[in-house]
Amino acid sequence: MSDNHADLIVLGAGPGGYACAFRAADLGRNVVMVDPRATLGGVCLNVGCIPSKALLHAAEVIREARDGDNWGISTGKVSVDLNKLRAKKDSIVEQLTTGLVGLAKRRKVQTIRGTAQFTGDKSLDIDGEAWTFDQAVIAVASAPVRLPGWPEDDRIWDSTDVLEMREVPKKLAIVGGGIIGLEMATVYAALGSKVTVIEFMDQIAPGADNDAVAILNAALEAEGVTIHTNTKVTEVKATKAALTLSCEGGFEGKIKADVAIQAVGRRSNGHLVAPEAAGIEIDDRGVIPVNASCRANVDGIFAIGDVTGNPMLAHRATHQGHVAAEVASGHAAALDTTLIPSVAYTSPELAWAGLTQAQAKQQGVTHKVASFPWAASGRNLVSGGGDGLTKLVYCPETQRLLGATIVGRNAGELLAECVLAMEMGATLEDVSLAVHAHPTLSETVGFTAERALGTLTDL
């Protein structure tokens, strides 16, 4: 590479960006990666997936200790040192970001800290310096949506603020009952906050299976979380004493809180790179349309991850990153699947992929459904698990799986078998005849297939 020219330049160093940069380097490309953060890893590693899961693990430890009396194990009153918890979370993030720096150096990927904007279809401005490139990949992620009309107040947090662990508020209101909102409800309820979740739709975790959501809803309420669905926040007032949220719909009234979290989704950052200067198509939501090979409408320019729209998930971005790197390097590759797993790392976890029962019905897809209750799972009971469910949607003619939903401990891990089965076109018989170890939670997948086939003996 000559000065200020890149063979392949990747804008963004999140899961999609660094996966793309590293894969392209492995394929022999000279790669430059640009990101405004001082550390690599993007939103997911620095202020998203990883720190939130560290806090969720801490919440699980607290619950396990608190519930030990049921097993004849007394640990006394659980106390939390917020400074140590915050430091542990930060140390995990630092370990992983440091590891990424090493991976970049070993692959000879040049990293630049800066903000990039297009000035043409082969040129960029990076913090005042002119750059040219042969190919570019846009991977600049997304940002939390901010609700209009809310006052400016330090007690109003977004999904980044909430992971800073500034305090454990006595009363916490979370506006938005999607994955982020529910995970933070799980964390702060365990830490001692009185949590209220306010969701505009008719259920929390919109889009997930109704039966599975009902189990999660009940579990959260048992932990002291108050949930209002079909409810809209019409006004927020900030006084020295508290925040007051006025609500209408399913819940009519006012909710007082010490802190309120906005968790109503994320918006693509596509507009930040000035795509219009390169002739790149972008919609009013900041989303850059791409095809299955992650190509944008301008030759030599690709886009991956959150800037390409929903689902805004790190694992989708990673796969797109690999595809973009391979296509840019002359290989045939594509990500053409709807089987992108979704997981809420709540207690219990909720995970799903493919069609839900409601979606199959809405789309007019011929289907049948089978499920297995975790009350009949020995492994679940001896592990202290509560209510849970494994549910499969399948085609009655071919017996191929169309969708899977699991709610229960480690549901996100268990879902992988179902995703693999769907990707491979496996049938119910394939799943049921695969020998699952006993006693395991994975048995519930095999049992559900057996139930659909009429061969189940465990119910």
N, C-alpha and C positions, 0 to 999 in steps of 0.2 A: 504494500500500500504506500502511495505517496502521501505527503502531508495533506491532511484535511480531505482525503478521499477514501471512501470505504467501498470495498467490493460488495459486502452485504452489511447493512446497518440495521440494528434492531432498536426500536424506540420503546424502552420499557424493560425493566429487569425483574419482573414478577415471575410466577411459575411458568407462564407461557413464554415470556421474553427470554429468560435464561435457558429454558429447555430448547427453544429455537436456536439461540446463539450457540449453545454447546453442541447440539446435533449438527448444525451447519459446519462448525469447526471440525467435528469428527469426520465430516465428509470432505474435508480438505479446503474449506473456504476460509478466507481472511475476514474476520468478523469484528465489528465495532458495536458495542452495546452502550446505550445512553439512558440515564435515569437521573431524575432530580434528587433522589435520596442519597444520603451518605452511605447507606448500606444496600446490598443487593437483597432480592427476595420479594420486593413489591409489597402490596397491601397484605397479601395472604400471610407472608412470613413475619412481617414487622408489626402489623396492626390488625390482623384478621385471624385466619384459620389457626395458626400455631399458638399465639398467646391466648386465644379464647379456649382452645382445647386444654391448655395448661391449667387455666382457671376452672374449667369443667372437671378436670381430674381432681383438683383440690376440693371442689364441691362434693364429688363422689366420696372422697376420703372422709369428709365431715359427716356425710349421711351414714356411711358404714360405721364410723365410731359411735354416732348417736344411736344407731339401731342395734348396737352390740348386745344390749340387755336382753333382746329377744333370743339370743343364743347363749345367754349366761355369761357374757363377756362384758365387764364394766370397765370403762376407761375414764370415768368421771366426766365432769363438764368440759366440753371442747372449747378451747379458746383459739383465736386466730390472731397472729401477728401480721398485720397488713403489710408492713414494710418488708418482712421476710418473704411473704407470698409474692409481692411485687418483684422483689429481687430475684426470686427463683424463676418466675416467668421471664424476666428480662435476660437471665443468664442462658436460658434455653434458646431464646431468639438469637442472642449473640453467638452461641455455639454454632447454630445453623447458618447464620449470615457469614460468619468467618469461614465456614466450610465452603460456601459458594465462592468466596474470593479465591480460595485455593484452587477450586475447580476451574475458574476462569483463567487463572494464571497458567495452569498446566496445559490448558487448551490454547493458550496464546490469544485469548479473546481480549481485545482492548476495551476497557471500560472507561466511560466518561461521565462525570457527574455534571449534569446540566439539563436544561429544558430545550427541546428541539421543536422547530416549526418548519413546515415546508415553505420554500420560496419558489419552487418549480417542480416539475415531475422527476427531476434528477438532482435536486439541490435542497439544502436545509440550512437554517440558521440555528446554531447551538450557542446560546448565550452570547450572541454578537459575533460569533465566528462563522464564516461561510464554509460549508461542506458540500461535497458532491458525492454521489453514490451510483453504483450500478443497479442495486436492488435494495428495497427497504421493507421492513416488517413493522407494522404499527401494533404495539402491545402495551398501550398506556392505561389500561384498566378502567376503573370506574370510581365514583365518589358517592358518599351517602347522599340520599335525597333529603333536602331540607324543606319542611312544611312551611307554606307561606302564612304570613300573618302572626307568627309567633314572636314574642319579644326577644331581644338580645339579653341573655342571662347566662351566667356561668353554671347555673344549675340545670340547664338544658343541654343534654349530652347527645352526641351521635355515636355511631358504632365504633369510632376510633377513641373518643373520650372515655367510653365505658370500660375500655380495657386498661386505662391508666390506673384504675383502682385508687382514685383520689380519696375516697371515703366509702363507707357502707351506710347509705342513707336509711333512716328509720322507715320512711315511706317512699316507695319508688313506683312511679307510673311509667309503663312502657307502652308507647303508641306504635302498634304494629305487632301482629301475632304470627309473623313468618319465622323462618329458621333463626335469624339473628336475635329477634326479640325473645323467642322462647329459650334460646340458649342462655341469654343474659338473665332471664327470669329464673332459670335453674341455678345459675351461679349465685345471684344475690339473695335468693330465698334461702339457700344453704348457709350463706354468710350472716343471715339474720334480718334482712330487710323484709318489710311487709310489702309484697309486690302486687300490683294491679296491672293486668294486660288488657289493652283496649284494641280490638280488632274490628276493622270496617266490614269485613266479609262475614259470612254466616258460620264460619268455623275458623279455629286457629289452623296454622299450616295449610293455607288455601291450596287446593290442587291435590292434596294427599287423600288417601282412602278414608272415607267417613268412619268406618268401624275402627280403624287403627287410631285415628285422631281422637275418637271418643275415649280410648284407653289412656292416651297421653293426657288429654284434658283432665280426666279423673285423677290421674297421678299427680299432676301439677296442683290441683285443688287440694289434694290430700297433704301436700307440702305447704299449704297455706297461701297459695297464689290465687288471687281473685281474677276471674276471666270474664270480660264483657265482649260478646260478639255482636255483629250487626250494629255496631256503635261508632259514631263519628264524633271527633273532638271539634267543637264549633268555636271555642275561644280559649285562650290561655292568658291568665293574668298572673303577674309576678309581683309579690309584695315581699317585704323583709322577712315576714314570718314563713311564707310558703308559696308554692306554685299552685294555682287553682285551675283545673281543667274542666270546662263545661262540656257536657256530653249530651247527645240525643240519639234516639234509635232504640236499640235493645236495652240500653241503660240510659235513663233520663236523670240527670242530676249533675252534681259537682264532685270532683275528686281532688282532694288536697294531697300534695306530695312535696317532699323535700328536694327530690330530683326527678326530672322527667327525661326519658330516653326516646328520641325519634328513631324508629327502626322500621321505616316504611319502604325500604328498598334502596337500590343504587342506580345511578345514572352514568351512562358511558362518558368517558373522557375524550371521545374522538375529536371534539371541536378544539381541544387544546393544542393540537399539532397543526392547526391552520390547513386542513386538507384541501380546502377550496383552491389554494394557491397551486396545488399540483393537479387540480381537476378531479380529485377523488370524490366520489359520490358519498354523501352523508345525509341522514334524515334529521328531522327536527328533534329527535331524542338523542342525537349525538352518535347514533349507531352507523357503522360503516358496513354496508352489505358486502358479503363475500360468497363465493361458490364453495363447493365441497373441498376444493384444493386451496382454500383460504386466499384466493386471488381477489383483489379489489378490481374496480373497473379500469384502472390505469396499469398498463403493462409494466411489470417489474415491481409492483407494489402489492404487498400482502397485508392482511390484518387478522389478528387472532385475539382470543379471550373476550373480556367484557366489552371491548369496543365493537364487537360483532353482534351484541345483543344477548338475549337469554338463551339458555340458562347461564347466569354469571357465576361459574364455578371453576375453581382452580384446576380440577382434573380435566375439564373440557379444554381449558386454555393450554394445558401441557400437551395434550394430544394434538391440538391445532398447531402448536409450536413445532412439533416434530414434522407434521404434514407440510407446513410452510417451508421449513428448512430443506426438506427432501425435494419438494417441487421446485424451489428456487435453485437447487443444485442439479436439476435435470432428471430427477427420479419421478416415477409415477406414484402418487399417493393421494389419499382423500380421507376425510372424516365425514362419512355419510351415514349417520345413525341417529335415531332418537333415543337410544338407550344410554342416556347420561344419568348416572345415579344421583339421587338427592338424599342427603342425610341430615337430620337434626340431631345433634349430639346432646340431647336432653336426657332426663332420667324418667322413664326409659327412653332409649334411642328410637327414632322413627326413620325408616329408610324405605325408599321406593324407586322403581325404575320401570320403564315401559308403560303400558296402559293400566289405569286403575279401573275398577268395576264401573264407576260413574262415567269415565271417559269412553270406555268401550260402548256403553249404552248410548251416550250422546252422539257418538260417531257412527252408530248403526253397525258396529262390528259384531258378528256372530261370536258369542263367547259363553263360557261357563266359569264358575268360580268355586274354588275349594279352599278351606282354611283349617288350621290346626290351633287350638287354644293352648297357650303355654301353661295353663293350670294342670295339663296332663304331661308336662315335660319334667322328668325327674331331675335333669341337670339344672333347669331353671329354679326348681323348688329348693334343692340343696345348696344353691348359690345365693339364696336369699332374694331371688327375683320375685316381682309381683306379677300383675296381670300382663299378658302379652299375646301376640297373635302373629301367625305366618299365613299369608293369603296369596294364592296364585290365581291369575286370570289366564285362561287357556282357550284354544280353539277346539270345539267339540269334534270337528271332523279330522283334523290332523293331529290333535293332542299336543300341539306345540305351545310353549309358553308365550303369552302376549304381555304379561306384566306381573310384577311381584311387589308386595308390600310386607314389611316386617316391623313390628313394634315390640321392643323388649331389649334386654341387655345385649350389647354388641351387635345390634341389628345392622349397623353399617358394615361390619365385617362379614356377616352372614349373607348379605345381599349379593356379594361378589359371585357366589355360586349360581345364583339366579340370572345375573347379567350374562355370565359365561354361557349358561344354558340357552338363553334367548339368542345370543350372538351366533351360537353354533347350530341353532335350529333344533335343539334337543326336544324330545317328547317327554310326556309325563312318565312313560315307561323307562326312558333313559335315566331320569332323575330318581325314580323309585328303586331301580335295580342297582344304582351306585350305592355301595355299602357305606353307610355313615356310622362312624364310631359311636359307641354307647358307653356312658351317657354324655351326650353333647347337645348343645343348642342347635347345631347343624342338622340334627335328626328331624327337627320340626319341618325342614324343607322336604326331606324324603317322606315324612309322614303325611304332609299335605298332598303330595303327588299320589301317595297310596290311597288317601281318602278319595281323591278324584277318580281313581281307577277301581275303587271298591274293594281294595285288598288290605286296608288298614285294620290291624288288630289292637291298636293301642287306644282306641276310643270305643 
